[in-house]
Amino acid sequence: MEVARQILQQYWGFSEFRPSQVPIIEAALEGKDVLALLPTGGGKSICFQVPALSREGICIVVSPLIALMQDQVEHLQQKGIRAKAITSGMSYKELDQTLDNARFGGLDFLYTSPERLQSALFIERFKRMKISLLVVDEAHCISEWGHDFRPAFRQISKLRQLQPEVPILALTATATKQVQSDIIAQLAMPKAVVLEAPFIRENLQYLVRHAENKITEIIALCAQTNEVGIVYCQTRKNVKEVARQLVANGISCGIYHGGMTAIERSQMLKDWLSEKRRVMVATNAFGMGIDKPNVRFVLHYDVPASPEAYFQEAGRAGRDAAAAYALLFFNEADLKGLAEQHIQRFPAPERVLYVYRALANYLKIAVGSGKDEAYPFDLTAFCQTFELKEQEVFYALKLLEQNGNISLSESFFQQTRAQIIVSNEVLYNFQIQHPKFQTLCTLLIRTYPGLFDQLTPIHEQKICQRLNLTEKRLDELMEIMQKNGLIEYSKKSNLPVLTFTTERLPESYFNLRPEIYLNQKNTAQAKMQAMQDYCSKAQCRSQQLIHYFGQEAQVCGKCDVCLPISLHDENLFAFLAQPKSIQELQLHFFCSKAALESIIRPHLLTEKIKYSAGKFYL
């Protein structure tokens, strides 16, 4: 452990690990298979990055999120650690170079999506790599019983067959006992050490409030504090509306959702981290890999679909161990909406088949072809072409992915990249014959010195400004150079990538496997019921969440269910020095309306408290 501590100090500037990290790191250093459960904010990345640097060889990290991979790679590179990520946006040549670097010791970390593990090129290079550690991040994705099942994760066990001596470290923030057992089975690690940090967050107050006018209460809460917070919504439409109302009431806020470009999201995140914008209104696209310790509150405008999602999102409050709260708003319409959403998430099998057929026709894939072909995919354009509802298509695509027919990358922004693939002499002769390319070639070479060595990100806007060109004209010139065999050119894209993982099947051969469809439907049903219970049951909120994940917990004494038990009369009387409405009392004490009325009622009878004009007073 001493070497590990030195690495921690050298690269991260900390002298000691957190108590919950120590057993995970010790087991990884000893070469044991490990399943580690660390709640959001527990420092998962250090649990594998430090052991990997302590052991000989390269660490392979399998992650489902391109944005998270790229974020971690950038952080490692900034520390002087050799790291790269393989994504679906890479060309064959760039992939080949990266895997060669990994094979011959040029990298410490190689991040990859589970889909990339299936390629013959990756498997062939993997056989020859010296692997220090195989890390499976967001390991709940391997389980059909998890909340984000990704069938490609089940290919990871094939790597174990190729190098059985390589230890596996599987990490997740949330997993029920059933999911834990499935992870261990699917990764073929029967002797795995299961290390589970306590899910109890002593500094975090969980609250639920029934509210017909949720936005009014959110505005009041954000207005009464200068602290940093997050407001989660389930849809982009709600994000925009909540943010509009907050801004109209003078509250500094930003927005974050998957429909924004990477540049827009990056700027919003930067503004929020620097507290130029105090409140972030976001979908669940906001949060993974984002670490801001001083978030004092997380509000939920909509009810999440599962306890796992809620626990992760709420857990982004109070990472600095100071007091923070997570408040979930709901009303009867929300609970009804959860049930409706559950129905929408599972289109009838014949509708899924229709989407599959339409998709193949849209991408011009003939029966018996298309295997391993990747396509940028515009969901909106596809739906308009076939007059389909986007929501139905989205869920049908997820089922097709889980069924093993296709794979989907998350939406990401790929910057324009270029590489000169000829010698200086050949490039010079081309410029002599085509003088209009001379200034462009000269600028590219001077601005991007690595252009001869690898695909290099280029900034079209700056080039256009320098050469007084439009982006369209620059693209035309680069395309001409590519057609002449001078450069490899990869244009920017912010579309997700869709890959057919099998050849297109005839309709009579298409089968939406019952175990996939029914398992997913039943699992989602159980999670929905758990969220409905969480909202409506008069049981300690913290205890409900902890019990859901299979851990024991005492009542917390500070949630909206527990708080009335410990609410002292003098606090109530002090607050009523000025008349207050029941809503103002709720906002102050985080109590349900019924709980407050039960406290106030005896005092009304003795006339210690009086009620007039909609307000209580002494």
C-alpha positions in Angstrom: 0.0 0.0 0.0 2.9 2.3 0.5 3.6 2.5 -3.3 -0.1 3.2 -3.8 0.0 6.0 -1.3 3.0 7.5 -3.1 1.2 7.3 -6.4 -1.9 9.0 -4.8 0.3 11.8 -3.5 2.3 12.2 -6.7 -0.6 12.4 -9.1 -3.7 13.4 -7.0 -2.1 15.4 -4.2 -3.7 13.4 -1.4 -1.7 11.7 1.4 -4.4 9.1 2.4 -7.2 7.2 0.8 -10.8 7.4 2.0 -11.7 4.6 4.4 -14.1 3.1 1.9 -11.4 3.0 -0.8 -8.8 1.1 1.1 -10.1 -2.4 1.0 -10.9 -2.1 -2.7 -7.4 -0.9 -3.5 -5.8 -3.6 -1.3 -7.7 -6.4 -3.0 -6.9 -5.0 -6.5 -3.2 -4.8 -5.6 -3.3 -8.4 -4.5 -4.7 -9.4 -7.9 -8.1 -10.5 -6.7 -11.3 -10.3 -8.6 -13.4 -7.5 -6.9 -17.0 -6.3 -7.1 -17.0 -2.9 -5.5 -20.1 -0.8 -4.6 -19.4 2.8 -3.9 -22.2 5.3 -3.7 -22.0 8.4 -5.9 -19.2 10.7 -4.8 -17.2 7.8 -3.2 -14.2 8.2 -5.5 -14.6 5.1 -7.7 -12.0 6.2 -10.3 -9.1 6.3 -7.8 -10.0 2.7 -6.7 -8.8 1.4 -10.1 -6.4 4.1 -11.4 -4.0 3.9 -8.4 -3.8 0.1 -8.4 -3.3 0.0 -12.2 -0.4 2.4 -11.9 1.0 0.2 -9.2 1.0 -2.9 -11.2 2.9 -3.8 -14.4 1.1 -3.5 -17.7 -1.8 -1.6 -19.2 -5.2 -1.1 -17.5 -8.3 -1.7 -19.8 -11.3 0.2 -18.7 -14.7 -0.7 -20.1 -17.3 2.1 -19.7 -20.7 2.7 -21.3 -20.4 6.4 -21.5 -18.3 8.2 -24.2 -18.5 11.5 -22.4 -17.3 9.9 -19.1 -14.5 8.1 -20.9 -13.3 11.2 -22.6 -13.5 13.2 -19.3 -11.4 10.7 -17.4 -8.8 10.4 -20.2 -8.4 14.2 -20.3 -7.9 14.3 -16.5 -5.3 11.5 -16.6 -3.5 13.2 -19.5 -3.4 16.5 -17.6 -1.6 14.6 -14.8 1.0 13.3 -17.2 -0.5 9.8 -17.3 -0.6 8.1 -20.7 -4.3 7.4 -21.5 -6.5 7.1 -24.6 -10.1 6.1 -25.4 -11.4 4.0 -28.2 -14.8 5.3 -29.4 -17.1 4.5 -32.3 -16.1 7.8 -34.0 -12.5 6.6 -34.7 -11.3 5.6 -38.1 -9.8 2.1 -38.6 -6.4 3.6 -38.9 -6.6 5.6 -35.7 -8.0 2.5 -33.9 -5.1 0.4 -35.3 -2.5 3.0 -34.0 -4.1 3.2 -30.6 -4.2 -0.6 -30.1 -0.6 -0.8 -31.3 0.4 1.8 -28.6 -1.5 -0.3 -26.0 0.2 -3.5 -27.1 3.8 -2.2 -27.1 3.6 -0.4 -23.7 2.8 3.1 -25.0 -0.2 3.6 -22.7 -1.1 3.2 -19.0 -4.9 3.2 -19.6 -7.0 2.3 -22.5 -10.7 3.2 -22.2 -13.2 1.4 -24.5 -16.9 0.9 -24.9 -18.2 -2.7 -24.5 -19.2 -2.7 -28.2 -15.6 -2.3 -29.3 -14.6 -5.4 -27.4 -16.3 -7.6 -30.0 -14.2 -6.5 -33.0 -11.7 -9.0 -34.3 -9.0 -6.3 -34.3 -9.4 -5.5 -30.6 -9.5 -9.2 -29.6 -6.4 -10.0 -31.6 -4.4 -7.1 -30.0 -5.8 -7.9 -26.5 -4.3 -11.4 -26.7 -0.8 -9.8 -27.0 -1.2 -7.1 -24.3 0.4 -7.1 -20.9 -2.8 -6.3 -18.8 -2.5 -5.0 -15.2 -6.2 -4.8 -14.5 -9.5 -5.2 -16.4 -12.0 -2.6 -15.0 -15.7 -2.8 -15.7 -17.2 0.6 -14.8 -21.0 1.0 -14.3 -21.0 -2.8 -13.9 -24.8 -2.9 -13.3 -25.2 -2.5 -17.1 -24.2 -6.2 -17.4 -27.4 -7.4 -15.6 -30.8 -7.8 -17.1 -32.1 -6.9 -13.6 -30.1 -3.6 -13.5 -31.5 -0.2 -14.4 -29.5 0.3 -17.6 -28.9 -3.1 -19.1 -26.4 -3.1 -22.0 -26.1 -6.5 -23.7 -22.7 -5.7 -25.1 -21.3 -5.8 -21.5 -21.9 -9.6 -21.6 -19.0 -9.9 -24.1 -16.5 -8.9 -21.4 -16.3 -12.4 -20.0 -14.8 -13.6 -23.4 -11.8 -11.5 -22.6 -11.3 -13.5 -19.4 -11.1 -16.6 -21.5 -8.2 -15.1 -23.5 -6.3 -13.9 -20.4 -7.7 -15.8 -17.4 -5.0 -14.6 -15.0 -5.9 -10.9 -15.4 -7.9 -9.6 -12.3 -11.2 -8.0 -12.9 -12.4 -5.0 -10.9 -16.2 -4.3 -11.4 -17.5 -1.0 -10.0 -21.0 0.4 -9.6 -22.7 3.0 -7.4 -25.9 1.1 -7.0 -26.8 -2.6 -7.3 -29.4 -4.7 -5.5 -28.4 -8.2 -4.2 -29.9 -9.8 -7.3 -27.9 -7.5 -9.6 -24.7 -8.2 -7.6 -25.1 -11.9 -8.1 -25.8 -11.4 -11.8 -22.6 -9.3 -12.2 -20.4 -11.9 -10.6 -22.0 -14.7 -12.8 -21.8 -12.8 -16.1 -18.2 -11.8 -15.5 -17.2 -15.3 -14.6 -15.6 -14.4 -11.3 -17.0 -16.8 -8.7 -14.3 -16.1 -6.2 -14.8 -12.3 -6.3 -14.4 -10.3 -3.2 -17.6 -8.2 -2.7 -16.8 -4.9 -1.1 -19.8 -2.8 -0.3 -19.5 0.7 1.2 -22.4 1.8 3.5 -25.0 3.6 1.4 -26.1 5.7 4.4 -25.2 9.4 3.9 -25.3 11.0 7.4 -25.1 14.5 6.1 -27.8 14.2 3.5 -31.4 14.9 4.3 -34.0 13.0 2.1 -37.3 14.8 1.7 -40.5 14.2 -0.3 -43.2 16.8 -0.7 -46.7 16.5 -2.3 -47.2 19.7 -4.3 -49.7 20.7 -6.9 -47.7 23.8 -7.9 -44.2 22.4 -7.9 -42.5 25.3 -9.8 -43.7 27.8 -7.2 -42.1 25.9 -4.4 -38.9 25.4 -6.4 -38.6 29.1 -7.0 -39.2 29.8 -3.3 -36.5 27.3 -2.3 -33.9 28.6 -4.8 -34.7 32.2 -3.9 -34.2 31.8 -0.1 -30.6 30.7 -0.4 -27.4 31.7 -2.2 -26.1 28.1 -2.2 -25.3 25.9 -5.2 -27.9 23.4 -6.3 -29.3 21.1 -9.1 -32.9 20.8 -10.3 -33.6 17.5 -12.1 -36.3 17.1 -14.7 -37.2 14.1 -16.8 -37.7 15.9 -20.1 -36.0 18.7 -22.0 -39.3 20.5 -22.2 -39.5 20.7 -18.4 -35.8 21.7 -18.1 -36.5 24.7 -20.4 -39.7 25.7 -18.6 -38.3 25.4 -15.1 -35.2 27.4 -16.1 -37.3 30.1 -17.8 -39.4 30.5 -14.6 -36.3 30.7 -12.4 -34.6 33.3 -14.6 -37.9 35.3 -14.6 -37.7 35.4 -10.8 -34.1 36.6 -10.8 -32.4 33.3 -10.0 -29.1 32.6 -11.8 -29.3 29.2 -13.5 -28.1 27.2 -16.5 -29.6 24.3 -18.4 -28.1 20.9 -19.4 -29.6 18.2 -21.5 -28.7 15.7 -24.3 -30.1 17.9 -27.1 -27.4 20.5 -26.6 -24.1 20.4 -28.4 -21.0 19.3 -26.5 -19.7 22.9 -26.6 -22.9 24.3 -25.2 -22.9 21.7 -22.4 -19.3 22.3 -21.6 -19.9 26.1 -21.3 -22.9 25.5 -19.0 -20.9 23.1 -16.8 -18.0 25.6 -16.7 -20.3 28.4 -15.6 -21.9 26.2 -12.9 -18.6 24.9 -11.6 -17.3 28.5 -11.3 -20.7 29.5 -9.7 -21.3 32.0 -12.4 -24.6 30.2 -12.6 -25.8 29.0 -9.2 -28.5 26.5 -10.1 -28.3 23.9 -12.8 -31.6 22.7 -14.3 -30.9 19.4 -16.1 -32.0 16.0 -17.3 -30.2 12.9 -16.1 -27.6 13.6 -18.8 -26.0 15.9 -16.1 -24.1 14.2 -13.4 -21.9 11.3 -14.5 -18.3 12.1 -13.7 -19.2 15.6 -12.5 -17.7 16.3 -9.1 -18.7 19.5 -7.3 -18.4 19.0 -3.5 -20.4 22.0 -2.3 -23.8 21.2 -3.9 -26.2 22.0 -1.0 -29.5 20.9 -2.5 -30.8 18.6 -5.3 -34.5 19.1 -6.2 -36.5 16.8 -8.4 -39.2 18.4 -10.4 -40.2 15.0 -11.8 -40.2 11.6 -10.2 -37.3 9.4 -11.6 -38.2 5.9 -13.0 -36.1 3.9 -10.5 -34.6 4.1 -7.0 -31.2 3.6 -8.6 -31.6 6.8 -10.7 -32.9 8.8 -7.8 -30.2 7.6 -5.4 -27.5 8.6 -7.8 -28.9 12.0 -8.6 -29.8 12.9 -5.0 -26.3 11.7 -4.0 -24.7 14.6 -5.9 -25.6 16.8 -3.0 -23.2 17.2 0.0 -20.1 15.4 -1.3 -18.0 17.7 0.9 -19.7 15.9 4.0 -21.4 19.2 5.0 -25.2 19.3 5.5 -27.2 19.1 2.3 -30.7 18.0 1.3 -32.5 16.2 -1.6 -36.1 17.1 -2.1 -38.4 15.2 -4.4 -41.7 16.8 -5.5 -44.7 14.8 -6.6 -48.4 14.8 -7.1 -51.0 12.3 -8.3 -50.3 13.3 -11.9 -46.7 12.3 -11.5 -47.5 8.8 -10.1 -50.0 8.3 -13.0 -47.3 9.5 -15.4 -44.9 6.9 -14.1 -47.4 4.2 -14.9 -48.0 5.6 -18.4 -44.2 5.9 -19.0 -43.9 2.2 -18.1 -46.4 1.3 -20.8 -44.6 3.5 -23.3 -41.2 2.0 -22.5 -42.4 -1.4 -23.8 -44.0 -1.1 -27.2 -45.8 -4.2 -28.5 -43.4 -6.7 -30.1 -45.0 -6.1 -33.6 -44.2 -2.4 -33.3 -40.6 -3.2 -32.4 -40.4 -5.4 -35.6 -41.9 -2.5 -37.6 -39.2 -0.1 -36.4 -36.5 -2.7 -37.1 -37.8 -3.1 -40.7 -38.1 0.7 -41.2 -34.6 1.2 -39.7 -33.0 -1.2 -42.2 -34.8 0.4 -45.1 -33.8 3.9 -44.0 -30.2 2.9 -43.8 -30.5 0.9 -47.1 -29.4 -2.4 -45.5 -30.4 -5.5 -47.5 -31.5 -8.8 -45.9 -28.4 -10.8 -45.0 -26.0 -7.7 -44.9 -25.1 -4.9 -42.6 -23.3 -6.8 -39.8 -20.8 -4.5 -37.9 -21.7 -1.5 -40.1 -21.9 1.8 -38.2 -24.1 4.7 -39.2 -24.6 8.3 -37.9 -28.2 8.3 -36.9 -30.6 11.2 -36.8 -33.7 10.0 -34.8 -35.8 13.0 -35.7 -35.3 12.7 -39.4 -36.0 9.0 -39.2 -39.2 9.5 -37.4 -40.3 12.2 -39.8 -39.6 9.9 -42.8 -41.8 7.1 -41.5 -44.3 9.2 -39.5 -43.4 7.6 -36.2 -43.4 9.0 -32.7 -39.9 9.7 -31.4 -40.7 8.3 -28.0 -41.9 5.0 -29.3 -38.9 4.7 -31.7 -36.5 5.5 -28.9 -37.8 2.7 -26.7 -38.0 0.3 -29.6 -34.4 0.9 -30.4 -33.4 0.3 -26.8 -35.2 -3.1 -26.9 -33.5 -3.9 -30.2 -30.2 -3.1 -28.6 -31.0 -5.4 -25.6 -32.1 -8.1 -28.0 -28.7 -8.0 -29.7 -29.7 -6.6 -33.1 -28.1 -3.2 -32.9 -25.9 -1.1 -30.6 -26.3 2.6 -29.9 -23.6 5.0 -28.8 -24.7 7.9 -26.6 -24.9 11.2 -28.5 -21.5 12.8 -28.6 -19.7 15.5 -30.5 -16.7 14.4 -32.6 -14.4 17.3 -33.6 -13.2 17.5 -37.1 -9.9 15.7 -37.5 -7.3 15.3 -40.2 -4.0 13.6 -40.9 -1.5 14.1 -43.8 -0.8 10.5 -45.1 1.9 11.4 -47.7 5.4 12.6 -47.5 6.4 16.3 -47.5 7.7 15.9 -51.0 4.4 14.5 -52.4 2.4 17.3 -50.6 4.8 20.0 -52.0 4.4 18.7 -55.6 0.6 18.8 -55.2 0.8 22.4 -54.1 2.9 23.3 -57.1 0.3 21.8 -59.4 -2.7 23.3 -57.4 -1.6 26.7 -56.0 -5.0 27.4 -54.5 -4.2 24.8 -51.8 -0.8 26.3 -50.8 -2.0 28.7 -48.1 -4.3 26.0 -46.6 -1.5 23.4 -46.5 1.0 25.8 -45.0 -1.4 26.9 -42.3 -2.4 23.4 -41.4 1.2 22.2 -41.1 2.3 25.3 -39.0 -0.7 25.2 -36.7 -0.9 21.4 -36.1 2.7 19.9 -35.9 1.3 16.4 -35.2 -0.6 16.3 -38.5 1.8 13.9 -40.2 1.7 11.4 -37.3 -2.0 10.9 -36.4 -5.5 12.1 -36.8 -5.4 15.5 -35.2 -8.4 17.7 -34.1 -8.5 20.9 -36.1 -10.5 24.1 -35.5 -12.3 25.0 -38.7 -13.6 28.3 -37.4 -10.1 29.6 -36.8 -8.8 28.3 -40.1 -11.7 30.0 -41.9 -11.0 33.3 -40.2 -7.3 33.2 -41.1 -8.0 32.3 -44.7 -11.2 34.2 -45.2 -13.1 31.1 -46.1 -16.6 29.7 -45.3 -16.8 26.4 -43.5 -18.5 24.9 -46.5 -15.6 26.0 -48.8 -13.0 24.6 -46.3 -14.9 21.3 -46.3 -14.8 21.2 -50.1 -11.1 21.8 -50.2 -10.4 19.1 -47.5 -12.6 16.6 -49.4 -10.6 17.3 -52.6 -7.4 16.6 -50.8 -8.8 13.4 -49.4 -9.9 12.2 -52.8 -6.4 12.8 -54.1 -5.0 10.5 -51.3 -3.2 13.3 -49.5 -5.1 13.4 -46.2 -7.4 11.3 -44.0 -10.3 13.6 -43.1 -13.0 12.9 -40.5 -15.8 15.6 -40.4 -17.4 16.7 -37.1 -20.6 15.1 -36.0 -22.9 15.4 -33.1 -25.1 12.5 -34.0 -25.2 9.2 -32.2 -23.8 6.2 -33.9 -26.0 3.2 -34.6 -24.3 -0.2 -35.4 -26.0 -3.3 -36.8 -24.5 -6.1 -34.6 -26.0 -8.9 -36.8 -26.9 -9.0 -40.5 -30.4 -7.8 -41.3 -32.8 -10.7 -40.6 -35.8 -11.6 -42.7 -39.0 -10.8 -40.9 -39.9 -14.5 -40.4 -36.5 -14.9 -38.6 -36.8 -11.9 -36.3 -37.4 -12.8 -32.7 -37.8 -10.4 -29.8 -36.6 -12.8 -27.1 -39.3 -13.2 -24.4 -36.7 -13.4 -21.6 -35.4 -9.9 -22.7 -38.8 -8.3 -23.2 -40.5 -9.8 -20.2 -37.5 -9.6 -17.8 -37.0 -5.9 -18.7 -40.7 -5.2 -18.4 -41.1 -6.9 -15.0 -37.9 -5.3 -13.6 -39.1 -1.9 -14.7 -42.5 -2.5 -13.1 -40.9 -3.4 -9.8 -38.7 -0.2 -9.9 -41.7 1.9 -10.7 -43.6 0.5 -7.8 -40.6 1.2 -5.5 -40.6 4.8 -6.6 -44.4 5.1 -6.0 -44.0 3.6 -2.6 -41.1 6.0 -1.8 -43.3 9.0 -2.6 -46.4 7.8 -0.8 -45.3 5.6 2.1 -45.1 7.2 5.5 -41.7 5.5 6.2 -38.3 7.0 6.8 -37.0 8.0 3.4 -33.4 7.1 4.0 -34.4 3.7 5.4 -36.6 3.0 2.3 -33.7 3.7 0.0 -31.1 1.7 2.0 -33.4 -1.3 2.4 -34.0 -1.3 -1.4 -30.3 -1.9 -1.9 -30.3 -4.7 0.7 -28.5 -2.9 3.5 -29.8 -2.4 7.0 -30.6 1.1 8.3 -32.1 2.8 11.3 -34.6 5.7 11.0 -32.7 8.8 10.1 -34.5 11.3 12.3 -34.2 14.1 9.8 -36.3 13.3 6.7 -39.8 14.7 6.3 -41.3 11.5 7.8 -39.0 11.5 10.8 -38.6 15.2 11.4 -42.0 15.9 13.0 -41.0 13.4 15.8 -38.0 15.6 16.7 -39.6 19.0 16.0 -39.6 21.1 19.2 -42.5 23.4 20.0 -40.2 26.3 20.7 -38.9 26.1 17.1 -42.4 26.3 15.8 -43.3 29.2 18.1 -40.2 31.2 17.2 -41.0 30.8 13.5 -44.5 32.1 14.1 -43.3 35.5 15.5 -44.7 36.7 12.1 -47.8 35.1 10.7 -47.0 32.2 8.3 -49.1 30.1 5.9 -49.0 26.3 5.9 -46.9 26.4 2.7 -44.3 28.7 4.4 -44.2 26.3 7.4 -43.6 23.3 5.0 -40.8 25.1 3.2 -39.1 25.9 6.5 -39.5 22.6 8.3 -39.6 20.2 5.3 -42.7 18.5 6.7 -45.7 17.1 4.9 -48.9 19.2 5.3 -50.5 16.4 7.3 -47.6 16.1 9.7 -47.6 19.9 10.3 -51.3 19.9 10.9 -50.9 17.1 13.5 -48.4 19.2 15.4 -50.4 22.5 15.1 -53.8 21.1 16.0 -53.3 20.7 19.8 -51.9 24.3 20.0 -55.0 25.5 18.1 -57.2 23.9 20.7 -55.4 25.5 23.6 -55.2 28.8 21.6 -51.3 29.0 21.9 -51.5 29.3 18.1 -54.3 31.0 16.2 -55.4 30.9 12.5 -56.8 33.7 10.5 -56.8 34.9 6.8 -55.0 31.7 5.7 -52.1 32.2 8.2 -51.0 30.8 11.6 -49.8 33.2 14.3 -49.1 33.3 18.0 
